[in-house]
């Protein structure tokens, strides 16, 4: 995929300033450079500015009221200050500094605006063979020492491909900064006070379409990632990232919240770290402080959200495709839930990069085994309260629990290996229920798509003898 025309043209504007030096003809050279750039524009494209003058000390230039337009794509800026741009022998470009005030981009699909944009030591590669400096620039070959965007707003004005497809309507961030972006460096990305509005149209048979929207917000976010240009390049080209991409070295986030008419969910803090040793990628995540609120309603149970946590440990060997993960949910004095998952993903040969679509990865992946362990009588009793439409006293709770046990016993009758489940539900105190699934032949994950579309029953895919329930 080519870099958007306006963005690459902006690089061309800066390149046109590259010959400016400290001499009395600097203004003349600047005008000549800008004229040469205008001559390279495609038919119908325009580039205008109110004033242009050299910045002698910075060996650069300052432009005001810049407008770059090509058809229905427009870039605007009230001021552009370029410091010491230089062309490299191979045709690339090195810019010591770039500061833009009030930059904005408008296309048929989005409107983007920021108060300020600044780059330090930006290096762009030479154009690809057979192209000009206005046609393509690969983001996986760009280097940047430091970049910052203040008060960024992105508005999506494109129509969704399908009414029921989730869509991002709006994104805002007080500050976006990036340090050490390059093919051979570890990049640090930071966000401050970021918000996104997402939505979709809910369509149910016999009911009119109903719009649904939610707000996602994040107070702070910080990520350290090696090979980030490789990931960005895959996104630019519309291809999945290579399976051997290393995990994030570290990340942290504070104040993540989802707000919707049906309720609010918040995670106080998220942290994580990762490493890659001997070809095996390992990562750990911790989410602490889990809060759920339903407007206008009181949940029939109380949980200690402030001290609740989720721990995730993952190991992935791209060369064999083996991927193991462990999830642990801990809610003090309420419940402990553990999930162990073992998958086999498409293998990646050493020192090779194989691009696969998400569907190809799904179709080539299999489930080897999984196990779920549940502990917590308050959690099990709470399920009975949640399934009841009325407030329950002790006698009502016992009756509701008995009915639920009877229903579960009937549903699990075809699965004799799961007989321990209703026994656990009837008396969960001090006991742990473990459900395991270990198929004789790994289950293709692509087959689960048929279950999701309801064209196939899960019972057609799972052999009852592969299921097992144990109470301890």
HELIX and SHEET records of a PDB file:
HELIX    1   1 UNK A    5  UNK A   16  1                                  12    
HELIX    2   2 UNK A   26  UNK A   39  1                                  14    
HELIX    3   3 UNK A  139  UNK A  141  5                                   3    
HELIX    4   4 UNK A  228  UNK A  237  1                                  10    
HELIX    5   5 UNK A  305  UNK A  307  5                                   3    
HELIX    6   6 UNK A  358  UNK A  363  1                                   6    
HELIX    7   7 UNK A  377  UNK A  386  1                                  10    
HELIX    8   8 UNK A  394  UNK A  411  1                                  18    
HELIX    9   9 UNK A  416  UNK A  418  5                                   3    
HELIX   10  10 UNK A  420  UNK A  426  1                                   7    
HELIX   11  11 UNK A  445  UNK A  447  5                                   3    
HELIX   12  12 UNK A  448  UNK A  452  1                                   5    
HELIX   13  13 UNK A  458  UNK A  460  5                                   3    
HELIX   14  14 UNK A  464  UNK A  466  5                                   3    
SHEET    1   A 3 UNK A  46  UNK A  48  0                                        
SHEET    2   A 3 UNK A  60  UNK A  70 -1                                        
SHEET    3   A 3 UNK A  51  UNK A  55 -1                                        
SHEET    1   B 8 UNK A  46  UNK A  48  0                                        
SHEET    2   B 8 UNK A  60  UNK A  70 -1                                        
SHEET    3   B 8 UNK A  73  UNK A  87 -1                                        
SHEET    4   B 8 UNK A  93  UNK A 101 -1                                        
SHEET    5   B 8 UNK A 116  UNK A 124 -1                                        
SHEET    6   B 8 UNK A 143  UNK A 156 -1                                        
SHEET    7   B 8 UNK A 110  UNK A 113 -1                                        
SHEET    8   B 8 UNK A 104  UNK A 106 -1                                        
SHEET    1   C18 UNK A  46  UNK A  48  0                                        
SHEET    2   C18 UNK A  60  UNK A  70 -1                                        
SHEET    3   C18 UNK A  73  UNK A  87 -1                                        
SHEET    4   C18 UNK A  93  UNK A 101 -1                                        
SHEET    5   C18 UNK A 116  UNK A 124 -1                                        
SHEET    6   C18 UNK A 143  UNK A 156 -1                                        
SHEET    7   C18 UNK A 167  UNK A 181 -1                                        
SHEET    8   C18 UNK A 186  UNK A 202 -1                                        
SHEET    9   C18 UNK A 210  UNK A 226 -1                                        
SHEET   10   C18 UNK A 250  UNK A 260 -1                                        
SHEET   11   C18 UNK A 263  UNK A 277 -1                                        
SHEET   12   C18 UNK A 280  UNK A 293 -1                                        
SHEET   13   C18 UNK A 309  UNK A 317 -1                                        
SHEET   14   C18 UNK A 322  UNK A 331 -1                                        
SHEET   15   C18 UNK A 335  UNK A 344 -1                                        
SHEET   16   C18 UNK A 366  UNK A 375 -1                                        
SHEET   17   C18 UNK A 432  UNK A 437 -1                                        
SHEET   18   C18 UNK A 467  UNK A 471 -1                                        
SHEET    1   D17 UNK A  46  UNK A  48  0                                        
SHEET    2   D17 UNK A  60  UNK A  70 -1                                        
SHEET    3   D17 UNK A  73  UNK A  87 -1                                        
SHEET    4   D17 UNK A  93  UNK A 101 -1                                        
SHEET    5   D17 UNK A 116  UNK A 124 -1                                        
SHEET    6   D17 UNK A 143  UNK A 156 -1                                        
SHEET    7   D17 UNK A 167  UNK A 181 -1                                        
SHEET    8   D17 UNK A 186  UNK A 202 -1                                        
SHEET    9   D17 UNK A 210  UNK A 226 -1                                        
SHEET   10   D17 UNK A 250  UNK A 260 -1                                        
SHEET   11   D17 UNK A 263  UNK A 277 -1                                        
SHEET   12   D17 UNK A 280  UNK A 293 -1                                        
SHEET   13   D17 UNK A 309  UNK A 317 -1                                        
SHEET   14   D17 UNK A 322  UNK A 331 -1                                        
SHEET   15   D17 UNK A 335  UNK A 344 -1                                        
SHEET   16   D17 UNK A 366  UNK A 375 -1                                        
SHEET   17   D17 UNK A 443  UNK A 444 -1                                        
END                                                                             
